[in-house]
Amino acid sequence: MNNGQNLWPLLVTAIGETLQMVLTTLLIGGIAGLALGALLYTTRPGNLLANRAVYTALNLLVNIIRPIPFIIFITAVLPLTVQVTGTSFGTKAVIFPMTIMATVATSRIVEQNLVALDPGLIEAARAMGAGPLRIVWTVIVREALAPLILGYTFLFVAITDMSAMAGAVAGGGLGDFAIQYGYQRYNYAVMGITVAVIVIIVQFAQLLGNKLASRVLRH
């Protein structure tokens, strides 16, 4: 993969930047999204912590952010990104909008999986005297753990897509590498190898997610 220069070291660096973006976003967005999704579920009318005002406000917030295409969102929040990270480009700068978008997406995944649970489980926990927080973390989340793992696996793939789009705004990673050394130089070998690396990363994540979910279901 030479185009007047050896690109392999740059490819390795790009892989490291992509993994840094994806794993950091998955960790922060996954935890924040789990909390937001659990709050959306429990504040629904008739649920554990029913509160129409809170549910309506959170639901509206998610519905406003979620449909925005990431490439537009990343530029729309640029002033806020600069305020928070101190820079407008690079890996550090794109993790911030990726985390916001991942939090919103995760909240819907969590909420949808929790809504599908048998209401009888909650009633049984209530009858045993368990409080709302205990019911959420020891009954509801545990019961939905396998589908949540599959949901987070789907999220990993979506975040990988976002990291590739971040390359369009000099965010670093494989997307940036493909644009600079593949698309702009008409180097189709670079494009092909970059796509292959992304496919391998996604396939590995999917395999790991499937195995973890399967193991949880057997216990």
C-alpha positions as CSV (number, residue, x, y, z in Angstrom):
1,M,0.0,0.0,0.0
2,N,2.4,2.6,-1.3
3,N,1.4,5.9,-2.9
4,G,4.7,7.7,-2.9
5,Q,5.0,6.9,0.8
6,N,4.5,3.9,3.1
7,L,1.0,4.2,4.4
8,W,1.0,1.1,6.7
9,P,2.1,3.1,9.8
10,L,-0.6,5.7,9.1
11,L,-3.2,2.9,8.8
12,V,-2.1,1.4,12.2
13,T,-2.5,4.9,13.7
14,A,-5.9,5.3,12.1
15,I,-7.0,2.0,13.5
16,G,-5.9,3.0,17.0
17,E,-7.8,6.3,16.7
18,T,-10.9,4.6,15.5
19,L,-10.8,2.1,18.4
20,Q,-10.2,5.0,20.9
21,M,-13.2,6.9,19.5
22,V,-15.5,3.9,19.4
23,L,-14.6,2.4,22.8
24,T,-14.7,5.7,24.7
25,T,-18.1,6.6,23.1
26,L,-19.5,3.2,23.8
27,L,-18.4,3.3,27.5
28,I,-19.6,6.9,28.2
29,G,-22.7,6.8,25.9
30,G,-23.6,3.3,27.0
31,I,-23.7,4.2,30.7
32,A,-25.4,7.5,30.2
33,G,-27.9,5.9,27.7
34,L,-28.7,3.1,30.1
35,A,-29.5,5.7,32.8
36,L,-31.6,7.8,30.4
37,G,-33.4,4.7,29.0
38,A,-34.2,3.4,32.5
39,L,-35.6,6.9,33.4
40,L,-37.7,7.0,30.2
41,Y,-39.1,3.5,31.1
42,T,-39.8,4.2,34.8
43,T,-41.4,7.6,34.3
44,R,-43.9,6.3,31.7
45,P,-47.5,6.7,32.8
46,G,-48.5,3.9,35.1
47,N,-44.9,2.8,35.7
48,L,-42.7,2.7,38.8
49,L,-41.8,6.4,39.0
50,A,-44.6,7.7,36.7
51,N,-44.2,11.4,36.0
52,R,-45.8,12.7,32.9
53,A,-43.8,16.0,32.8
54,V,-40.4,14.3,33.1
55,Y,-41.3,11.6,30.6
56,T,-42.6,14.1,28.1
57,A,-39.5,16.3,28.4
58,L,-37.1,13.4,28.1
59,N,-39.1,11.9,25.2
60,L,-39.1,15.2,23.4
61,L,-35.4,15.7,23.8
62,V,-34.6,12.2,22.4
63,N,-37.0,12.7,19.5
64,I,-35.4,16.0,18.6
65,I,-31.7,14.8,18.6
66,R,-32.1,11.2,17.4
67,P,-33.3,11.9,13.8
68,I,-30.5,14.4,13.0
69,P,-28.0,12.9,10.6
70,F,-24.7,12.6,12.4
71,I,-22.7,14.5,9.8
72,I,-25.1,17.5,10.3
73,F,-25.2,17.1,14.1
74,I,-21.4,17.1,14.4
75,T,-21.2,20.5,12.7
76,A,-24.3,21.9,14.5
77,V,-22.8,21.4,17.9
78,L,-19.3,22.6,16.9
79,P,-19.4,25.7,19.1
80,L,-20.4,23.6,22.1
81,T,-17.7,21.0,21.2
82,V,-15.0,23.8,21.2
83,Q,-16.3,25.0,24.6
84,V,-16.1,21.5,26.2
85,T,-13.0,20.1,24.5
86,G,-11.0,23.2,23.6
87,T,-10.6,22.2,19.9
88,S,-12.8,21.8,16.8
89,F,-10.9,18.9,15.1
90,G,-9.2,15.6,15.9
91,T,-10.2,12.5,17.8
92,K,-10.8,14.3,21.1
93,A,-13.2,16.8,19.4
94,V,-15.4,14.2,17.7
95,I,-15.8,12.0,20.7
96,F,-18.0,14.7,22.3
97,P,-20.8,14.7,19.7
98,M,-20.5,11.0,19.2
99,T,-21.1,10.5,22.9
100,I,-24.3,12.7,22.8
101,M,-25.7,10.8,19.8
102,A,-24.8,7.4,21.3
103,T,-26.5,8.3,24.6
104,V,-29.7,9.2,22.8
105,A,-29.6,6.1,20.6
106,T,-28.8,3.8,23.6
107,S,-31.7,5.3,25.6
108,R,-34.2,4.1,23.0
109,I,-32.6,0.7,22.8
110,V,-32.8,0.3,26.6
111,E,-36.4,1.7,26.8
112,Q,-37.6,-0.6,24.0
113,N,-36.1,-3.7,25.6
114,L,-37.4,-2.9,29.1
115,V,-40.9,-2.2,27.8
116,A,-41.0,-5.7,26.4
117,L,-40.6,-7.3,29.8
118,D,-43.4,-9.1,31.6
119,P,-45.1,-6.6,34.0
120,G,-45.7,-9.5,36.3
121,L,-42.0,-9.4,37.3
122,I,-42.3,-5.9,38.6
123,E,-45.5,-6.6,40.5
124,A,-43.9,-9.7,42.1
125,A,-40.9,-7.5,43.1
126,R,-43.2,-4.9,44.5
127,A,-45.2,-7.5,46.5
128,M,-41.9,-8.6,48.1
129,G,-41.3,-5.0,49.3
130,A,-38.5,-4.0,46.9
131,G,-38.1,-0.3,46.2
132,P,-38.0,1.3,42.7
133,L,-34.3,1.5,42.3
134,R,-33.8,-2.0,43.5
135,I,-36.4,-3.3,41.1
136,V,-34.8,-1.4,38.2
137,W,-31.2,-2.7,38.8
138,T,-31.8,-6.1,40.2
139,V,-34.9,-7.2,38.4
140,I,-35.6,-5.2,35.3
141,V,-32.0,-4.7,33.9
142,R,-31.0,-8.2,34.9
143,E,-34.0,-9.8,33.2
144,A,-33.3,-7.7,30.0
145,L,-29.5,-8.3,30.1
146,A,-29.2,-10.6,27.0
147,P,-31.2,-8.4,24.6
148,L,-29.4,-5.3,26.0
149,I,-26.1,-6.9,25.1
150,L,-27.3,-7.4,21.6
151,G,-28.5,-3.8,21.6
152,Y,-25.1,-2.6,22.7
153,T,-23.5,-4.7,19.9
154,F,-25.8,-3.0,17.4
155,L,-24.7,0.3,19.0
156,F,-21.0,-0.6,18.5
157,V,-21.6,-0.9,14.8
158,A,-23.5,2.4,14.7
159,I,-20.7,4.2,16.5
160,T,-18.2,2.7,14.1
161,D,-20.2,4.2,11.3
162,M,-20.2,7.6,13.1
163,S,-16.4,7.4,13.6
164,A,-16.0,6.9,9.8
165,M,-18.2,10.0,9.1
166,A,-16.1,12.0,11.6
167,G,-13.3,11.7,9.0
168,A,-15.2,14.2,6.8
169,V,-14.4,16.9,9.5
170,A,-10.8,15.9,10.1
171,G,-11.8,13.8,13.1
172,G,-9.0,11.2,12.6
173,G,-9.4,7.5,12.4
174,L,-10.2,5.2,9.5
175,G,-12.7,7.6,7.9
176,D,-10.1,10.4,7.8
177,F,-7.5,7.9,6.5
178,A,-9.8,6.7,3.7
179,I,-10.7,10.2,2.6
180,Q,-7.1,11.6,2.6
181,Y,-5.2,8.7,1.2
182,G,-7.9,6.9,-0.7
183,Y,-10.7,9.1,-2.0
184,Q,-8.7,12.3,-2.6
185,R,-5.8,10.4,-4.3
186,Y,-8.0,8.0,-6.3
187,N,-6.2,5.1,-4.5
188,Y,-8.7,2.3,-4.6
189,A,-6.4,-0.1,-2.8
190,V,-6.4,2.2,0.2
191,M,-10.2,2.4,0.1
192,G,-10.5,-1.4,-0.2
193,I,-8.1,-2.1,2.7
194,T,-9.8,0.5,4.9
195,V,-13.2,-1.1,4.2
196,A,-11.9,-4.5,5.0
197,V,-10.5,-3.4,8.3
198,I,-13.8,-1.8,9.3
199,V,-15.7,-5.0,8.3
200,I,-13.3,-7.1,10.4
201,I,-13.7,-4.9,13.5
202,V,-17.5,-5.0,13.1
203,Q,-17.5,-8.8,12.6
204,F,-15.4,-9.3,15.7
205,A,-17.7,-7.1,17.8
206,Q,-20.8,-8.9,16.5
207,L,-19.3,-12.3,17.3
208,L,-18.3,-11.2,20.8
209,G,-21.8,-9.7,21.4
210,N,-23.5,-12.8,20.2
211,K,-21.4,-15.0,22.5
212,L,-21.9,-12.9,25.5
213,A,-25.7,-12.8,25.0
214,S,-25.8,-16.5,24.4
215,R,-23.9,-17.1,27.6
216,V,-26.3,-14.9,29.6
217,L,-29.3,-16.6,28.2
218,R,-28.0,-20.0,29.3
219,H,-27.7,-18.9,33.0
